[in-house]
Amino acid sequence: MTVRKAWIVAGAAAAAGLSFVMLLVVGVYVVAGNLVNGVGGGSVGLAKGAVPAAYSALVQKWGNLCSAINPALLAAQLYQESGFNPNAKSPAKAEGIAQFIPGTWATHGIDGDGDGDRDVWDPNDAIPSAASYDCKLASYVKDVPGDPTRNMLASYNAGAYAVIKYGGVPPYKETQNYVKTITTLEKSFAAPVTRVDPSKQAAGAIYYAQKKLGTPYLWGGNGTPEQGGRFDCSGLTKAAYASVGITLPRVANDQYNAGPHPKRSELLPGDLVFFSNDLGNSRAIHHVGIYVGGGYMIDAPYTGAVIRFDPIDTADYFGATRVTEDGAKALPTNV
C-alpha cells in the first residue's frame, strides 16, 4: 500500500476515463472467443514469483522427481498445506512447510540436502520429502486405471488401499474435493505456455469498482455500512468479484493464487494486478488493483486517498492474475 501519485484527479478526467474503461470492458467479450484455454501441455515451469525465491529451485527440481507430479503441483500442495511457512504447525501436530505428521515423517522423511539429518522444519529436507512421498504413493497405485496424478492425490488423502479398492479416486466427497482443489490450484503456480481465457465476470467486477471511484480509503475496509462503504485495496477487489459471484480471500497475497497469471503484454480488463517489495515472492505482495486497460487500474491506494485510477507500471509491479471461479474456490482459508 505504497504512496503513488494519482493519475486522474479532476472530475472531467475521471468521466473520460470511465468512457475509456467501458470500451475496454466490451473488448473483454470480443477477445474471449479467440484465446486459448488453460496452462497447456509440455514441461511445467513455475509462474513468476508464485513460489518464494528461497524455495523455488527446490520445488522446480524435486517437482520433476517422477511423472505423477510436476513443480506446479508440488507448489500447490505446499501452499495448500502451509502457505510456504516452514514453521507451520497444525492442531493435528502436522509440522513444517509440508505439514508431515510425526509418524509419516519417521517413515517417509528424507535427508534432502545431504547434511546428515532429516529435519521436518528444514525446507531443504521437507520439500524433497514431500515430492518423494508423492512419488512413493504414485508407485503404490501405478496399476490402478485412470490418471496417475489424480490417483496419487487421492492416495495422499484417503490412502492407497482405498484407490486400489475402488479402481481410482474413491467416492469420498472429501477426497474428490481434495483432488479437484490441488489440480485446480496447480494452474495458479504454473507459468502459462499459451494465453489464458478472460474471466466472464471481469466486466461486472470493473463495473462494481468504477461505481466506488472517489470513495475514501480505509485500512481493513470491506465496504460495510458501519465502515461508511469504504475499502482498502484487497477489500475492494474482494467486493468487486463478490458482486459477480466469486469469493476471493481477504488479503492480496492470497488473491494472487485465484487463477493463472497472464504476462504484462497479455493483460485484459478485469485482471487483478499486484505489487510487491520483493519481486521474487508472492507472499510479500502488499497491494492489488483491478486492471482496466491502457496501463491503468482502479485501486484503493492508501490512507488519505480515494479509490481512483492509477498506473500499473511502477517499480514494484509484481504480476497479474486472471480470476477464475474454480481457482478462487480452490484457495485455502488457513494460510
Residue, then its C-alpha position, 0 to 999 in steps of 0.5 A: m500500500t505504497v504512496r503513488k501519485a494519482w493519475i486522474v484527479a479532476g472530475a472531467a478526467a475521471a468521466a473520460g476515463l470511465s468512457f475509456v474503461m467501458l470500451l475496454v470492458v466490451g473488448v473483454y467479450v470480443v477477445a474471449g472467443n479467440l484465446v486459448n484455454g488453460v496452462g497447456g501441455g509440455s514441461v511445467g515451469l513455475a509462474k513468476g514469483a508464485v513460489p518464494a525465491a528461497y524455495s523455488a529451485l527446490v520445488q522446480k527440481w524435486g517437482n520433476l522427481c517422477s511423472a505423477i507430479n510436476p513443480a506446479l503441483l508440488a507448489a500447490q500442495l505446499y501452499q495448500e498445506s502451509g502457505f510456504n511457512p516452514n514453521a507451520k504447525s497444525p492442531a493435528k501436530a502436522e509440522g513444517i512447510a509440508q505439514f508431515i505428521p510425526g509418524t509419516w515423517a519417521t517413515h517417509g522423511i528424507d535427508g534432502d540436502g545431504d547434511g546428515d539429518r532429516d529435519v521436518w522444519d528444514p525446507n531443504d529436507a521437507i520439500p524433497s520429502a514431500a515430492s518423494y512421498d508423492c512419488k512413493l504413493a504414485s508407485y503404490v497405485k501405478d496399476v490402478p486405471g485412470d490418471p496417475t496424478r489424480n490417483m496419487l492425490a487421492s492416495y495422499n488423502a484417503g490412502a492407497y488401499a482405498v484407490i486400489k479398492y475402488g479402481g481410482v479416486p474413491p467416492y469420498k466427497e472429501t477426497q474428490n474435493y481434495v483432488k479437484t482443489i490441488t489440480t485446480l490450484e496447480k494452474s495458479f503456480a504454473a507459468p502459462v505456455t499459451r494465453v489464458d481465457p478472460s474471466k466472464q465476470a471481469a466486466g461486472a467486477i470493473y463495473y462494481a469498482q468504477k461505481k466506488l471511484g472517489t470513495p475514501y480509503l480505509w485500512g481493513g475496509n470491506g465496504t460495510p455500512e458501519q465502515g461508511g462503504r469504504f475499502d482498502c485495496s484487497g477489500l475492494t477487489k474482494a467486493a468487486y468479484a463478490s458482486v459477480g459471484i466469486t469469493l476471493p480471500r481477504v488479503a492480496n497475497d492470497q488473491y494472487n493464487a485465484g487463477p493463472h497469471p497472464k504476462r504484462s503484454e497479455l493483460l485484459p480488463g478485469d485482471l487483478v494486478f499486484f505489487s510487491n517489495d520483493l519481486g521474487n515472492s508472492r507472499a510479500i505482495h502488499h497491494v492489488g488493483i483491478y486492471v482496466g486497460g491502457g496501463y491503468m487500474i482502479d485501486a484503493p491506494y492508501t490512507g488519505a486517498v480515494i479509490r481512483f485510477d492509477p498506473i500499473d507500471t511502477a517499480d514494484y509491479f509484481g504480476a497479474t492474475r486472471v480470476t477464475e471461479d474454480g481457482a478462487k474456490a480452490l484457495p485455502t482459508n488457513v494460510 
